[in-house]
Amino acid sequence: MRRILSTLVLICASSIPTVAGLQLDPPGRPNEDGHTINGKLSRDDFPLEERFAYFAHYSPTVRSTAAASMRKVGEKAMPFIIRGLQSDDRHVVRTSCDAISNVRSYSGVKLHDTSPITPELAATALPQLLALLDRDDFYLQAGALQALSRCGKASAPHLQQIASFLADEEWWLRASSAAVLQSVGSPEADPYSVDLARAMLREQHIMCLNSMTQALRALMQTSTNVGEVVVAIGEGLANMEPNTLRRQGLQVLESVGTNAVIARPHIEALVSEERARLEQAEGAAADVLKKDLGNLEHTLKIISGQP
């Protein structure tokens, strides 16, 4: 939490005008407005060195636009991106990560993304990205993980370190770690699928939970250890918050259909408990229990092969 607050303070401070009312523009570009910058970055003939210069801009919006502008160049952008990953300026480093990753949300990995920065090109920055994982800076670590999720199978030899972030205190890192596991896929990520399932079961942040659920559902389609994951989820459902959070775990079970039938006893036990609780509940609490019961019964039908 303290790291989050520190980052927010840095971002806010870097966006505040000076006492004289002048914006903190780079030297030689006093008061350059965002519209002008966007116009430059949208031009196909805008020099790459100039695009790269905006990686150091004080505005996160400009940096994001600069990353997108560099990304669309593809292979020619990689020397600039790799240089940026080794910068002493953390904003330049993170923007370089973003130019690779093309991740703009925590709803999961864009596995079919058409970015000109292909997984093969992204993998040329693998040494620099892995080095960032050792930095004591979750802003840079999250950026590196998201960029590694673009590297595909090239990230596979490093999954032990990457999967360790599933237990990090920062949800950004937990979500980004799940994204890499999803992008690597089976069979390389299979040994970490149970770890991912257990991380999902204890997750309380809904955005991170969405990312973990999508990653796990994707892995389960080709995983060699579906049974172990199903058992872990079945045993852990009782500890998940009814309805909203528990629904995510149930969706993973539903995604493998009758292969999840071994979780049936756990779900049936939950149904019995929820029905007993419903008899004593009133108002909003009763509404939550009714929704949760509906979810549990729906999952039971699917994993039992019932129409």
N, C-alpha and C positions, 0 to 999 in steps of 0.2 A: 504493500500500500504506500509506504514511504517513497518507493521508487516511482510509483505512478504520480504521486503529488509533485515530486521533483521534476518529472518530465513535463507535467502540465504547467508548472511555474515557468520552466524554460521556454515552452512554446508561447505562452502568453506574453512573457517579457520580450521575446523576440519580435512580437507583432505590434508592440506599442510604439506610437510615434514619439519622436524626441521632444524635449521641452520646447524647442523652437517650432514645433509643428511639422518638421520635415520627416518624411519616412526614411527608414533605415535601408536605403537602396545601396547596391554595390557601388564602389568608387567609379566615378565616370558616368554614372547613370542616375543622376539625382531625380527623385520623384517620378520614376518610370512607372506608369500605371499598369494594372493587370491586363487591361484590354490590349495595350500595346505589346506587352510581353506575349500574350496568347497569340496575337497576330504573327509575331515572329516565329514562335515555336510551331505554328501550324503550316509554315511554308516548307515545301519539300527541298528548296534550295538553301535553307538556312544552315550555315556551317555547323558541323558537329561540335567543334570546339566551343562555339557560342552556346549551343544547346547545353553542353556539359557545364558551362559556367553558371547556368541557372540552377544546377544541383546544389549550389551553396546559398541560394536565395533565402532570405529570412522567412518568406511566406510558405507554409506547407502546401498551399494550393498551387503556387508557382512551381514548387519542386515536383509535385505530382504531375503537373502538365509537362514539365521538362522530362520526367521519366518516360511518360507516354510518347513524347516526341522522339526521344532517343530509341525507345523500344521498336518503333515502326521501321527503323532503318535496318534492323536485323544484324547480320554479321559485321558490318562496318562499325556498329556501335560497341562491340565487345571490348576493343582496346580501351575505350574511354570508361566503360563500366568497370573493367578490371582495375584500371587506375583509380577510379573513385572508391572501390572497395578497400583500397590501401591508404586512403586519405586520413589526415589527422582531424578532419572536420566530420563529426558524427552525422550531420545532416547530409553531407555528400555521400558518406558510406551508406546510410539508409536509403537514400534516393537511388543509389546504384543497385541496391538489393531490389527495390521496387521496380526498377526498369527491367529486371529479369523476371520477377515473379508474376506480374500481371494479376496479383491478388488484390481485390478491392473490397473484400468482405470476408466474414468468417462463416459463410454458409457451406464451405467446402472447396475442393480443388476443381479448377476448370480443366478436366482431363482432356477435353476435345477443343481446347483453346487454339486459335489460329494465329497466335502471336508470331511475328517473324523471328523472335528469339526462341528457337526450337530447343527441345531438351538437349540435343547434342551441342548446340551453341552454349546453352546455359551451363553445361557441365565443364566447359573450359574455364569457368570461374570457381570450380569446386574447391581448390586449395584455399582461396581467399575466403570463401563462404564458411568453410569448416573452421578457419582460424577465428572467425567472428563468434562462433559458438563458445569460445573460451573467454570472451570478454565479459566483464561484470557489468553488463549494460543490456537490460532486457529489450530496450528499443532496437538495438542492433541485433541482438540474438533473434528476436521475432522476425526481423527483416531477413536475416540469413536463412532461417528455417523456411520462410515463405519462398525464398529464391531456390532453396534446395528442393522444394516441392515441384519446381519446374524442371529439375535435372533428371527426373524419371529414375530409371534403374541405376544410374551412376551414383545415386545416393545410397544404394543398398549396402555397400560394405561398412557404412557408418551408422547403421540403424540403431546399434546399441546405445551410442551417445545420443542420437536424435530421440529415441524412445524415452530416454531418461527425463526429458522435459515434460512428459505426461504427468509427472508428479510435482512440477514446479509450482510455486506459490502464485505466479502470474498467469492468469487465464489466457492471455495472448500467446504465451509460449506453449501452453497445453494444447490450444487449438491448432497452432502452427505445426506442432509435432505430429498431431493426428493427420494433418494435411500431407506431410511427407510420407507417412505410412501408406496413405491412400494412393498417392502418386506412384510409389514404388510397386505396390501391389503384390500379389502372390507370384511365386512361392516365398520370395525373400522376406516379405513382411509378416508372413504367417506366424513365426515364433513370437511376435509381439502383439498378436491379436487379442490374446487373453488379457495382457496388460492394458490394452486399449479399452477392452470391455469393462474392466474393473475401474479404470479412470472415468469412463462414462457413467458408471453406476454411482460414483461418489461426487460427480460434478454438480455444482449448484448454479453456475452461470449459464443462462440459457443460450447465449450465442456460442459459447464454447461447446456446450452440449450438442447443439445442432451440428457443429463441425465434426465432433467425435462420432455422432450417430451416422452421419452421411459416410464418413470414412469406414466405419465398421460394416455398414450395410454393403458398401462396395466390395470390401475384402471378403465378406461372407459368400459372395457369388462364386468365388474360385478357390477359397481357402481349403487347406487340407486338414484343418483342425476345427471344423464347425462344431463338433460335439463338445469340445472343451469350452468354447465360447458360450454355447447354449447353456451348459451347466453353470458357468459363472454368472450369467445373466439371470437364470432361473433362481439361483440361490440369493442373488442380490436385489431382486425386485422389491422385496419387502422393506428394504431400507431406503427406497426412493420415494420422494414426495408423491402422494397420490395424484392422479390425473395428469397434470402438465408434464412433470419430469418423468414419471413412470411410463408415460405413453411413449417416450423415446426408446426406452428399453424394449417395450413390447413391439415397436416397429421393427427393430432388428430381428426379433424372433419371427415376426411375420414374413420378413424378407427371405427366409430360408424355408418357409412353408412347413411341410410335414417332417423335415429334418430337425425341427425344433420340438418334436413331440415329447422328447425326454424332459422338457421343462414343464410338462403338463401338471404333475403333482404340485409343484410350487405355485402355479397359477390357480389351481383349484383350491388350494389352502387359502390363498389371498381372497378368492371369491367368497369363501365361507366366512372369513374374518370381516370382510367389508359388509356383507349382508347383516351380520350380527351388530356391527357398529351402526348401520343405517337405521336399525330399529330404534336406536336411542338418539339419533341425530335429528337436528331441526335446522331450518333456514339454509344459510349459505353452506354450512358444513354438510348438510344432507345433499345439496346439489353437487358438491364436489365428489362425494361418495357415489352418487348415482352415475356421474360421468366416468368415474374410475371403474365402476362395475361394468359399465357398457364396454369400456376399452378391454378389460380383462376377458369378458365373455366373447368379444369379437376375436381376440387373439386365440382363444381356445378353439374356436371353430376353424380358424385357418390352419393352425398347427395339427389339428386332428383330421384335416382333410374333409371337413363338412362343408356343404354348399351354403 
